[in-house]
Each structure stands twice: as structure tokens, then as C-alpha cells.
Amino acid sequence: MATRAPNGSPQVVLITGASSGIGKACALHLVSRGFRVYGTSRRARPADAPAGVEMLEMDVTSDDDVARGVAQVLAAESRIDVLVNNAGYGIAGAVEDTTVEEARAQFETNVFGPLRLCRAVLPHMRARRAGLVVNVSSIAGLVPVPFQAFYSASKAALESMSEALRMEVRPFGVRVALLEPGDFRTGFTASRVRTVASTQQSPYYERGERALAVMERDEQGAEPPEAIARELERIIADPSPRLRHPVGKALQRAAPTLRQLLPSGLYERLMMQTYEILS
Ligand SMILES: NC(=O)c1ccc[n+]([C@@H]2O[C@H](COP(=O)([O-])OP(=O)(O)OC[C@H]3O[C@@H](n4cnc5c(N)ncnc54)[C@H](OP(=O)(O)O)[C@@H]3O)[C@@H](O)[C@H]2O)c1
């Protein structure tokens, strides 16, 4: 698929969470390549909005916001060629220190947000018998990370949803792909939410803090997310993209394969060593 639709007009891309990090890098890159890009933020006029991107106020946890935002794009452009479900955040804390409400809030944004957007956009893509949905997952969706259990679970759910959706919409000419970033330097680290019970009183406190320090160091020492934007452009250009697109350091990209190939005890030990929680 080229930058332009068959009628010669630029392809229309809607990216959730375009005010920061991966979404912002993708939005800026696609604008520079001639796409017509709409981005969303929960804030009405974010000062850090990417230049050249039409920003919409949208909380992906709100049915009304999603319906209104998608209707705005369709009213202005008559179509959405590419939907990028990127908005998300991570909660950190031991499973025992996570309430059902905290876990539910994580799924509300990271899983039900993409579901809301899909339900709003797919009828139009099906009617046009064309379109692409790219869901931004994570390597953590395939390799669960200790003290990020519900973040990992939310991305695993997004992986399953995307794999099933891909088979469902294929006869309608709609493509589905997953971007699976490893660690990238974005606002994700600062936005991470610790569960309320993750205090010094928790029996998990010290090991949880050590694991989080490793995650934060890896994220903040990583590359900025431009490589993800370039991979997104490749997916859009591919008339038949494969489902999974891991992006990041070689070892992180190899982690899902290692998880399958290594004896489970050895793999678990390596993970615990990586996050400095063996003792
Ligand atoms: N950075 C990494 O290492 C990494 C690795 C793997 C996967 N990911 C995934 O990449 C995606 C983007 O994260 P990022 O790293 O770019 O983090 P980020 O810099 O914190 O950006 C997150 C974006 O999501 C938006 N957002 C958060 N909650 C939202 C909600 N309820 N409704 C609408 N928008 C919401 C934020 O917009 P506002 O605050 O303006 O509303 C912001 O634009 C996430 O799905 C994340 O899980 C990141």
C-alpha cells in the first residue's frame, strides 16, 4: 500500500496516544512521509502535540470519546485507512499487591481501548473492503515480566485479540498486525503507575523495587522510538504484512523464542537473574 490511496489522496491514519513517545514518533514520521495523520490525547490541546498532526481529545476508556473522535475523522476525511492502537500505560506491583480495580483499569486502557477503537472503525473499513489495524503490544505480551504481571497480561490479551481478529476480518480485505516493542526511551517510565499496596510494608517491596530499577534503567538507556515508526511505515506499505513485528534489541526480540526453546527452569532463572530478584 503506498502513501496515497488509489484515488490519489493521502492515506488517513488515526493514532491513539500521539502526544508522547511511540505514538508521537509514528505520527511525526508518517506526516513527514505524506500521510494525513490524526492523533489522540486525553488532553484538549497538549502543548507537546506533534506538528502537522490533527489532534483529537480522546480517552480510550470512554465509549463516548471514541465514538466522537472516530466520527470527527470520518466527517472530515470520509475514511480511515490505518488505525494504530497505541495509547497505553503500565502498572507495576506484585500480583498479591494488585487490586481487581487496578488490574481492571490496566485492561480498560490497554485492551478495551483498542477494542473500542476497532468496533468504531471496522464497520467503515469492512464497507470499503480495505484497511489496516496495527495494535501496539509489547515483548512483555509474549514474555511475562515479574512485578509487571497485569501489564504483561494486558499485552498478552491484546496479542490474542489481534491474532483472532486478523482471521476474522481477512475476508473483508482488512489487515491486522502487531508492533511488539522491546524497551524504548519514552514517557512510559515516568507514567508507570505503582499499585497502592506496593509500599515498604509489602513483603515484595525490596525485590519489586530492584526489578523496577532494572526496567527503568533499560527503558531510559534505550533508543528513542524512531525505529518503531519506520517499522510501522513498512507494515502500511506491505499488502500482506505478517502478524508480529518485534522491534528493539536483538536479545529482547529473541526472548519469546528463548522462552519456548530453553528448559523452563533455566529460562525462569535467567529471567529472575535479569531482574535481580533471585534472592
Ligand atoms: N516505551 C516502551 O519501552 C514500550 C515498550 C513496549 C510497548 N510499549 C507500548 O507503547 C505504547 C505507547 O507507549 P509509550 O512508550 O509511547 O509511552 P508514553 O510516552 O507514556 O505515551 C503514552 C501515550 O498514550 C496516551 N494515553 C495513555 N493512557 C491513555 C488513555 N486512557 N486514553 C488515551 N490516551 C492515553 C498518552 O496520551 P495523554 O497522556 O496525552 O492522554 C500518550 O500519548 C503503549 O501501549 C505501551 O504499552 C512501550
The ligand as a Gaussian input file, in Angstrom:
#p B3LYP/6-31G(d) Opt

LIG

0 1
 N        8.358000       2.557000      25.850000
 C        8.500000       1.268000      25.864000
 O        9.581000       0.761000      26.246000
 C        7.377000       0.369000      25.399000
 C        7.674000      -0.987000      25.203000
 C        6.673000      -1.834000      24.752000
 C        5.410000      -1.350000      24.494000
 N        5.124000      -0.034000      24.699000
 C        3.756000       0.418000      24.414000
 O        3.781000       1.519000      23.545000
 C        2.600000       2.293000      23.706000
 C        2.969000       3.749000      23.813000
 O        3.730000       3.944000      24.987000
 P        4.954000       4.951000      25.077000
 O        6.139000       4.168000      25.441000
 O        4.994000       5.836000      23.890000
 O        4.512000       5.758000      26.399000
 P        4.197000       7.315000      26.636000
 O        5.324000       8.144000      26.148000
 O        3.819000       7.393000      28.080000
 O        2.928000       7.598000      25.712000
 C        1.661000       7.036000      26.032000
 C        0.601000       7.709000      25.185000
 O       -0.641000       7.058000      25.494000
 C       -1.598000       8.061000      25.827000
 N       -2.551000       7.524000      26.787000
 C       -2.315000       6.884000      27.959000
 N       -3.460000       6.492000      28.534000
 C       -4.447000       6.886000      27.704000
 C       -5.873000       6.786000      27.708000
 N       -6.561000       6.213000      28.700000
 N       -6.572000       7.292000      26.676000
 C       -5.934000       7.893000      25.666000
 N       -4.585000       8.045000      25.594000
 C       -3.878000       7.550000      26.601000
 C       -0.820000       9.254000      26.319000
 O       -1.538000      10.441000      25.992000
 P       -2.076000      11.539000      27.049000
 O       -1.349000      11.324000      28.347000
 O       -1.754000      12.846000      26.380000
 O       -3.520000      11.250000      27.135000
 C        0.443000       9.185000      25.468000
 O        0.263000       9.856000      24.243000
 C        1.887000       1.727000      24.940000
 O        0.818000       0.902000      24.532000
 C        2.982000       0.908000      25.621000
 O        2.447000      -0.145000      26.378000
 C        6.078000       0.825000      25.148000

